[in-house]
C-alpha cells in the first residue's frame, strides 16, 4: 500500500511546517486536560502562516523512575526523526524549542477524522477509530485480536484492531522506538487517509518496554515493505550519519545502541515481535 498523501499543509512543506513550529510565536490557548504531563494547546504564527499545535514544556513533566535520563520532550522529537527516516510519516511534525514555559516539545495539532470508524463497533465503549470490542472468541474478517477485556457486569469482549496496513506500519515503528504506551487514544486518523500516532514520551528505553494495543501481527512475518524500510534505517543509524548524530542529541548513547540492536533484531527475525512476558504487554487504561 503506498503511503497516503502527506499531511495537508495548506501551502507549507514538511520543512516549512518544522520551521513554523520551531521559529513561530507560540500563544497558549488552553490546557489539554487528563494528561499526566502538562499539554498546552496553542497557536504558532510565523511570516504570515499560523497553525494550531501542542506544546509540552519540560517543566511540566512528571518524573518517571524508568526514564531518568533525558526528557520526555526529547523522546517525542526522536520518535518523529525515526518516523521521517522510515518514509512513512506516521508522527506529526515535531520540534524541540523554547516556549512561554521554557524548553519543550512542539507538535502540529492533528484534527482526527472520526468518520474513519466505519464499522461503528466499539463506539458504545468509547473506543477510538480502528479499534473495536466484539462478541465471541474470533476477531472476524478485517480485524486482528488483541485480547479479552472486561466490559462491565461480569461480561468480557474481544478487543480487536483493524487489519490495516497503516496500523501495521505503526506497529513496526513502535517496535523500533520501543514504545511503552501505545494506547487507542494515540491513534489519529486524519482526512485524506493518513494515520498518525502521537504521545511518544515513553520511548527509546534501553530495556524492553514495548506496551501496545497493536499486537495483532505478533509473530507474523514482516511485510516486504517493512523489511526494506528496516534495511534503510539500519544504514541511516550507523555511527557518524546525520540521523545518528541528531538522535545522539536527544537520547543517551546506551539508548541509541539499543535502538540499533532492535532494528537488527527485527531484520534478523523478519517477524513482528511478541510480548516478552517481562513487562505488561497492554497499556492501562487502553484508551
Helices and strands as residue ranges (DSSP letters): H 14-23, E 25-31, E 40-46, E 49-57, G 58-60, H 72-86, E 94-99, E 102-108, G 114-116, G 123-125, E 131-134, E 143-152, E 155-162, H 165-177, G 184-186, E 187-189, E 195-197, H 224-236, H 242-248, H 253-269
